[in-house]
Amino acid sequence: MERLTSRKNDTVRRLRLLGADRAVRREAGEYLCAGGKLLREALRHGAEVTTVLWGAAPDAEVPGAAQYAVPRELLDYVSPLKNTSDVIFAVKIRPWPPAPPGRALVLETVQDPGNLGTILRTANALGLDTVILTGSCADPYGPKAVRAGMGAVFRQRFYEMARAEARDYLRRHGLRLAGAALSERAGALQGVDLRDTAVAIGSEGQGLSPELLGLCDSELIIPMRGDCESLNAAVAAAIIIWEMTKT
């Protein structure tokens, strides 16, 4: 196995850019992951691993990937994450094939990558079929979102769509859209019939945009004590997904 030691090496520079820049990820069609557990998840679910940097002895077979031994300081240089593990690897972006939405969640402008990854992980754990990302959401292929998702990026079907495109996609498959919102017309979550209904959740600070609310057929709210202003987006999503998957 070839050993890399220079920050100026083309492979090292390419992987560092994948971890740092969303536009580079989309242009290259690859994204950066870290950790042996995540590597095993990628391989188990058929992800195409293209490049691996090993900071310790390899502990997995990675057919077809270019693999290199590197010193610890080079791993730290490549990774944008703190507490870098002993392996960093690049994976091909694999778009999910078109499919009916089933039980679906719409996320609008959820900008915190940790929240986004956690929501994908929760959706996968509770059996949600589809997550739709719209507006200015964090990059689901960004290192922080991938790490928070704990492999959900390989398992959970998700699509990125414009708002109107998402609404048309749901409508074609007979689904209504309910928006989680603080409004007088919002019904309490526990009393809302969520059958054949997708739910939209907005950004951590602003909630759903007027544009997306205008596309919703109804609104719902998670009842809370009066002295509580709001919930973290990932927590709110977990509560809503739980109610959705009970029906």
N, C-alpha and C positions, 0 to 999 in steps of 0.2 A: 504494500500500500504506500503510495506516494505521501511524503510528509511536506506540509506547507508551513512556512514560518513568517512569510512577509505579508504585511498589510496591503502591499501593492499588487499582490497576486490577483489575476483577473477573477478567479473563482471567489476569492475572499471579498473582493470589491463588489461583485455581483450579488452575493448573498447579503452583504451588509445593506445594499440598496433595497433589496427585497423586503428586509425587515423595517426599513425606515420610510418607504415611500409608496403610498397607495397607487399612484399612477404607474410607477415602475412595475408593481405587481400585476396590474391589469394588462400592461403592454407585454410583459413577459409571459403571462398566463401561469405564474407560479407564486407561491407564498412560502413564508418561512415558519418553521415549527421548532420547538425545543423539547428535549426530554425523551428518555428511553420509553416511558409508558406511552407517550403520544406517538412515538415511532411504531411501536407494536400495534397500536390502534389503527394507524394509517395502513399498515401492511395487512392487518386482519380484515379491513373493510375495502381492500382493493385500490387504495389510493396509489397514484403513480409517484413514487419517490425518485427524484432525479439526482440529488446530490446530498452527500452526508459528510459532515465534519465530525470526526471522533476525537474527543479530548482524553479518552481512556480506551482500554481494549474493547473492540467491538463485541457487543453481546446480542446481536441479531443479524440474520441473513437478509440482505437487501438486494435482491436480484436486479440487475440492470442499472443500478445507480453508480454514479461516479463517487468514490469514497476516498477520503483523505484523513490522515492523522495530523492533528494540530496541537500546539501548546495551549495551555489554559488561557493565557492572555489573548490569544487570537480568537478563541470562542467568545470571550468577554467583549472583544472589539466588534465582532460580527453581530452579536445579539443586542437588541434594544431593551431587553428585559434585565432586571436585577436578578441576582442569584441564578446565573446561567447554569444549566445542567451540563453533563458530560457529552452531550451530542446535540447538534443542530442540523436540521435537514430542510431541503426544499421539496415542495410537493406541487404537482401540476393542478391547477384549478380545473375541477371537473363539474361543469354546469349540470344541474339536475334536469333530467328530461321532463318535458311537459306532462302534467298529470292533473286529474281533478283535485281540487283543494282539500276535500274531506273536511275535517275539523281544522280550522285555520285561524291564525293570529296575524294581525297586521301591525307592524311597528313603524311609527312615523318619527323620523329625526331622533331616534335614541342614539345619542352621541357618545355616551360613555362606553368604551369597548368592553370593559369588565361587565357592565350590565347587559350588553348585547350578547356576549358569550354565555353569561349565566342564563339568560332567557332561552337561548338555543338549547342549552344543556337541560333546562327544566322541561321545555317542550318535548324533547326527545325522551326524557325519563318518564313523562306522564302520558306518552302515546299520542301527542298532537301530530296531525298529518303534515301540515304545511305552515311555514312562517314566511310572511311577505314583508320585505323591507322597502320602505318608500321614504321620500323626502331625503334629508341629509343624514342618514344613519351612519354610524361608525362602520368601518370596513370589517365585514365578517371574517376576512382573511388577514386582518392585522394581527400581529403577534399577541397582543394583550387579549383580544377577543378569542383567538384560538386557544390560548392558555386557559382562559376562564371557562370556555366551553368544554374542556376536558375530552376532546375527541368528537364533540357533537357536530363539528364542521364536516366530519366524514360520514355521519349517520343521519342527521336531520335534514329533511328536504326544505330548502328555502329558495326564494326567488327575490330578485331586486326588480321593482317595477315603479313606473310613475303612478301617481295617485289614481288618476282616471283609469289607467290600464288595470290597476289592481281591482278597482270596483267592477269594471267590465268582466274581468276574469271570474270574480265571485258570482256575479249575476248570471253569466253563461251557465254556471253549474248550479243555479238555483239557490244560492246563499244570500241571505240578507247581511247587512253590515251594521253592527252596533258599535258606537264610539264610547270609550270610557272618558267621561267628562264631568266636571263640576258645573252642573246646570240644573235649573228648576225642572226641566222635563226628563231628567235622568232617573230611571227606575233603580231601585236597590238590587244589587247583583243577585242576591239569593232568590228574589222573586221574578227574575227575568227568564223567559223561556229561551234557552240558547240553542235549541234544536234548529238545524239548518241556518245557523247564524255564525258569521265570523266576527271577531271582536278586534277593534283598533285601539292601540295604546300609544300615547304621544310621548314627547320628550320629557326629560326629567324636570326642566324648568318651566316650559311653556304649555305642556299638554298638547292636545291635538290642534292642528291649524284650522282656521275657519274654512279653508278649502276642503279639507278632508271631512270635517264635521258636516259640511254641506252635502257630502256624498253618502252620509250615513242614513240608514232607515230609522234608527232609534239611538238612544243614549242610555248608558248605565253608569252606576257609581258604586264603589265599595264603601258601605257604611262605616264611618269612623266616629270616634269621640269628637265633640265639637272643638276641643282645644288642639286637635291634630290637623295640620294643614294638608299634608299629602304623604304618600308612600314613595319609597324608592321604586323606580320603574321595574326593576327585576322582581321585587317583592310583590308589587301590584300584578305583574304578569303571572307570577306563580299562583296567586290566589284565583285569578280569572281562569287560568288554564285548568286548575283543579275543578272549578265549577263547570267548565266546558266539557271536561272528560267524564263527568259524572252522568251526563245525559246520554 
